[in-house]
Amino acid sequence: MSDNINQNNKVILFPGLVKRLVEEGMTELKEKNAEKALHLFKDAVSYEPNHPQARFGNVLSLIELNRQGEAVDLTKALLNEGIGDYYEILQVHVSLLVQLSRYEEVVYLLETVLSENRLPSKDAETFYELLHFSRQMSDSKAYNQNLLDQDHKQETILELRAGLQATNEPAKWKALQTVKELNVHGLLKEVRNLVQDEYVNPLMRTFGLRLLKEWHDEEQLTFNRGDDTLTLVPTSLEEPGERQLDREIRQALENQLEQDDPTLLQMAKQLHHTYLLMTYPFLPDSMNAKAWACAFHLVAAEQLGLDSDEANMVSCYGCERFEVLAASDEIEALEQDILLESQENNQWFHT
């Protein structure tokens, strides 16, 4: 095709017409007029079918119009025809597949690209994170020990590293869980970094600390949570629930409720368990186990909608009311998070 003639339609084009249509399309797109932009890009493509910006403009317009199914067909065509920046288009294509829940296609496609060793370093982390997330969501592409064989080990570690550093919390959690399941000691440094990041979900940090203990990590680390700081050695930590105070709280609850109200006992112990996982490795300021047991009993009763005589309860546990109220306030400050985690069917809560 010459610069000025469309050979298919025998139409003489004004010089720069396609460029002008693309520029106008981009302007409309920036102004959120996606429908107008789409028409302009389509016009440009009708004159010059292989124009990269016009073709990609069609994709961007369809995405703005929430027509991801059509957009992914166009990105697939661009990849197959080799039009435009391959890795820019691949990233958009994979992101669209994820939005459409076509995770197995993502895993197959990215495994193929990675096996050919042609992924630019600047794009690697993004693609490994997408691969990790898609693998966790795929029914038939889950992680297994075969991914740590000689042919796949390096790619799997890179993928899991990206997952541990992901901003997406489910992806981060799945990576941590997989590192534990496959016993990937090569990512010890990354697990330590995750544990020391006070912006990470507290249950995930606890899971990471327990993993470091399991790996017998003897290197000192600093653990911050709010205004509190601990310097600790993971291998020397006691498990949450096995420290003396934890056992005494549990025993006090059982002494009061095991015979009279097993349901309330289970609720109070569940609250206690999740509280431990969310505040580990710290211990509370007050070490009065009976006051804490009374507080968990009180909060559990409130959550179950039961009437409770606070004064009688304090008397039964043999503690001071002010200590119970202080502990109850601390539990209730975390109550929403505790409830959310206890209602989720995830391994944070049940380990």
Residue, then its C-alpha position, 0 to 999 in steps of 0.5 A: m500500500s502506498d502512503n496515499i492509496n488504500q489498495n483494497n478500496k482504491v480510495i485516495l487518502f489525504p496525507g496524514l489522515v490515519k495519523r490524525l484519526v489515531e491522535e483524535g482517537m487518543t484525545e477522545l480516549k483521554e477525555k473518557n469518550a471511549e465510544k467516539a474513540l473506538h469509531l475513530f480507531k476503527d476508521a484508521v484501521s479500515y485505511e491501514p489495517n496493520h497500523p499498531q497504534a490504531r489497532f491498540g487504540n481499538v483494544l484500549s477503547l473496548i477495555e474502557l467500554n468494559r468489552q473485555g471479551e472483544a478486547v482479548d480477541l484483538t490482543k491475541a490477533l496482535l500477538n499472532e500477527g506480530i504487530g506492535d510492542y510484543y511485551e506491552i501487548l502481552q501484558v495487556h492480553v494476560s491482564l484481560l485473561v485474568q479479568l475473564s478468569r481464563y487462568e489456565e490460558v495465562v499459565y500455559l501462555l506465560e510458561t511457554v514465553l518463559s521457557e523460551n527465555r525471551l522475557p525482558s528483565k524489566d517485565a519479568e516481575t510483572f509476568y511472574e506475579l501474573l503467572h503465580f496468581s493465575r496458577q493459584m486460581s487454576d484448577s489443573k495448574a497448581y504447584n507441585q514438587n515437579l516444579l522444583d525439578q532441575d528444569h523448572k526450579q529457577e522459574t518457580i523460585l522467581e515466580l514465588r518470589a514475585g508472589l511474596q512481593a506482590t501487592n495483591e494479598p491473596a497472591k502473597w498469601k498463596a505464595l507463602q503457603t506454597v513456599k511452606e508446602l514445597n519447603v523452598h528454603g531458597l526464599l528464606k530471605e524473602v520470607r524474613n522480609l515479609v515478616q518484618d514488613e509491618y504493613v503485611n496482614p498480621l496473620m500472614r506475618t505470624f504464619g511467616l514467623r512460624l515458617l522461619k521457626e520450622w526452618h530453624d532460622e537462627e538469625q536475629l530479626t526486628f519485628n515492629r507492630g505499631d509502637d511495639t518492637l521486638t528483637l527475636v530469633p525465630t527458632s527460639l520462639e514458642e508457638p502461639g497457644e503454647r506459651q504459659l499465659d496462652r495455656e492459662i487463659r485456655q484452662a481458665l475458660e475451660n474451667q468455667l464453661e466446659q460443663d455449662d456451655p460448650t458452644l460458648l467455650q468454643m466461641a471464646k477459645q476461637l476468639h482467643h486463638t485468632y487474637l493470638l495469631m494477630t498479635y503474635p509474637f507479642l504478649p499483652d501488657s497484663m499477664n493476668a490470665k483470669a482477667w483475659a479469660c473473663a474478657f474473651h468469655l464476655v466478648a464471645a457472649e456478646q457476639l452470640g447475643l447472650d445476656s451476661d452479668e459482668a459483675n458475676m462473671v468477674s467474681c467467678y474468674g476471681c479478677e479485677r473489673f478494670e483488668v477485664l474491661a481493659a482486656s475487653d477493649e483491646i479484644e474489641a479493637l481487633e474484633q472486626d478483623i478477628l471476625l473477618e478472619s474467623q469467618e474466612n475458610n483460609q489457612w491463616f486462621h486454621t494453622 
